[in-house]
Amino acid sequence: MAALSWEPIDAKAVDTARVLAADAVEKVGNGHPGTAISLAPAAYLLFQKVMRRDPSDDQWIGRDRFILSAGHSSLTQYVQLYLGGYGLELKDLEELRTWGSLTPGHPEYGHTKGVEITTGPLGQGLASAVGFAYAQRYERGLFDPESAPGTSPFDHHVYVIASDGDIQEGVTSEAGSLAGLQQLGNLIAIYDSNQISIEDDTDIALGEDVAARYAAYGWQVQTVDWNTKAGYVENVQELFDAIETAKANTTQPSLIVLKTIIGWPSPTKQNTGKIHGSALGGDEVSGLKKVLGFDPEKHFDVADDVIAHTRRAIERGQAERAEWQTGFDAWAAANPERKVLFDRLEAGELPDGLGEALPVFEPGKDVSTRVASGKAINAVAGLLPEFWGGSADLAESNNTTIEEAGSFAPAERSTAMWKANPYGRVLHFGIREHAMGAIVNGIVLHGKTRAFGATFLIFSDYMRPAVRLAALMGIPSVYVWTHDSVALGEDGPTHQPVETLTALRAIPNLTIVRPADANETAWAWKAILEHRDGPVGLVLSRQNLPVFERGEGDASGDVFGAASNTAKGAYVLAEAPNGTPDVIFLATGSEVQLAVEAREVLRGQGVNARVVSVPSQEWFLAQSAEYRESVLPAAVKARVSIEAGLKLTWAPFLGDAGRSVSIEHFGASADYKTLFREFGITTEAAVAAAVESIAAARA
């Protein structure tokens, strides 16, 4: 084991971290000081003594990852980023939780240097850390699978600080179960078991033996109790030894249960809910400073010898990186082809020939978009070794299995159906949709691979917190959601997502793509892989849909527009028969065929209808004003949206004269043709809506 060097100056630095946390919350008047005060020794130990990180480059790929799952205790991280020289200075701590500061209330990815992930909602950090650990192993498999454990430039650890709240959230149970099954020896979590939350003593709501629970998941569990018979003793050596033991275990994730007193050594508020989520008050801050030997009249006071000592982390980090670089250069020289792949991924580039690799579906045979998606996944997988993913126990329904690829799991987890290896490409999340979303987020945050997770659209509700965080962070997670409407049929209203598209479209920076046929689906995958500026939900049908006969470019006469237009979000699929539309149909997914049929009926009535396929409202709104006008000319007021869900998100496209063919209520159990007939998702309804909209536009 490595030896720990802990000098009086280190203890002084820890106490400095405590008073900085107290001062920062006191200045702004709100926040969470307690955990940052009592957990300062553990955070300092990680940042100054344990983790391999270079403060001068927080994107160094060889770094250990740090995730503060207890995001409310943001000062636990911010103070260490200041002390370690990551770019924060005292003024940033003084500006905690204020407009424009680098120290927002919870850590935000892409906002503050050194922050690996946005951690606000409890549980998301620890659950996504499992994804970080997944990604480290998979990336090692891509680039350097032959090296002995611990010798590869792609080996590192993922460290987490978690709270009682994280442990209580169900998503961490889902993810923790998977981490144990996966034998993620690169994952080390310190659980700050102070047994205090906003409602004070957690005994009122948390009663199980957490250590036994995680041991049952397959984790290595150690307990470090600073509450001793001799009183409260912050035994940093004991915690360091536990971390070293965890590092030595390469076949189990590790949970270190660290039993602390929240807010220690605050004189009167330690070990109470009053110090968890509010400022201490002037008298308590003064008392804390007196206990620690600081001048109570001074605020944000950092001794020169302390900051000089802690900023040596920069020099140490650069030395560690230089040593790592030697190993990386040797790997690159020995593995030129893998280095080419590495460089492509780091650049965020796709290989040539992706469009040519897409499957082409001939008209005349109906194909569900979930089946088309499965064929597209397998068509591009050969070109993209960085492309991997799977389903929450619905692979056969979601059509998300990369064929001939091993399952990502220890070999002993192989079954009659699935052959596993530690570097496999097929992910099995079990029936854990929420953890799936968080793990996919962790994977894409860790590196440049492209991961996807799949389930039925209705069960995106289980994933929503993780999906929202992906959108907030602007990361390119991919979610495949099938069985996209009441047309899934006999399973009934519990499985029929009538409101779900609207709810998902309400999330800023989340792109929803609902293709109309098999070829749109293939081109949707290309567009998804080309985008890295936010998450995408690909929404697919259970039932078969007609494959439209198309031309090579834009729609003209009776020649339909090419599916390559999918990336524009909306395009003219079928032009008005005389080239000048009296009414415009806007439709998505399985309902586009109804618009095409209604166009023909209206043609017989002397009415000229344009059909616009709208696979993605978000992509369409990102196009130029000129392009949007060419698809939806402002002069054409008669418009009809057709979608088997709520009409709410179509209002901005329709105007006062527009009409919607939609469903504004829950579904029922029956075959999909009956449901569409009974609920008015029909060609006849589309024609009637068009006639009504034309009349309204002329009124």
ABEGO torsion letter per residue (X at the ends): XBBBBBBAAAAAAAAAAAAAAAAAAAAAGBEBAAAAAAAAAAAAAAAAAABBBBAABAABAABBBBBBABAABAAAAAAAAAAAGAGBBAAAAAABGBBGBABBABBBBGABBGBABBBABBGAAAAAAAAAAAAAAAAAAAABAABBBGABAABBBBBBBBBAAAAABAAAAAAAAAAAAAGBAABBBBBBBAGBBAAEBAAAABABBAAAAAAAAGBBBBBBBABBAAEBBBBAAAAAAAAAAAAABAABBBBBBBBBBBGOABAAABGBAAAAABBAEAAAAAAAAAAAGBBAABBGBBBAAAAAAAAAAAAAAAAAAAAAAAAAAAAAAABAAAAAAAAAAAAGBBBBGAAAABBBBBBGBBBBAAAAAAAAAAAAAAABAABBEBBBGAAAAAGABBBGBBBBBBAAABBAABBBBAABABBBAEBBAAAAAAAAAAAAAABABBBBBBBBAAAAAAAAAAAAAAAAAGBBBBBBBBGABAAAEAAEAAABBAAAAAAAAABBGBBBBBBABAAAAAAAAAAAAABAAEBBBBBBBABBBBBBBBBABBBBEABBBBAAAAAAGBBBABBBAAGBBABBBBBBEAAAAAAAAAAAAAAAAGBBBBBBBBABAAAAAABBAAAAAAABBAABABBBBBBBBBAAAAAAAAEAABBBBBBABBBBBBBAAAAAAAAGBBAAAAAAAAAAAAAAAAX
